[in-house]
Amino acid sequence: MRSLNLGQIAIIVVLIALLVLTGFWATSVWNASADAVMGKHGWIALGLGTFFSLVIGCGLMALMFFSNRSGHDDAADPFRKSREPPPE
């Protein structure tokens, strides 16, 4: 296993600090809006929005993987060098 250099450790520390700060911020916003009441239509809109966001996200990811595997992306990148198998 490789050892981490100073730059990688700094990036990990910064990302962990951002995660902790985001969690603190989310908790404070959640507690500040605790007295807000959402009706039946709000819950329906939240559920449908979440569902369709997941469907669109999963569909786009599936299309990305399909496009990558079928070779459609190769022609769109003129700077990519073609990889030919090594001679045997």
PyMOL commands that set and color helices and strands:
alter all, ss='L'
color gray80, all
select helices_A, chain A and resi 6-32+40-70
alter helices_A, ss='H'
color red, helices_A
deselect
rebuild
show_as cartoon
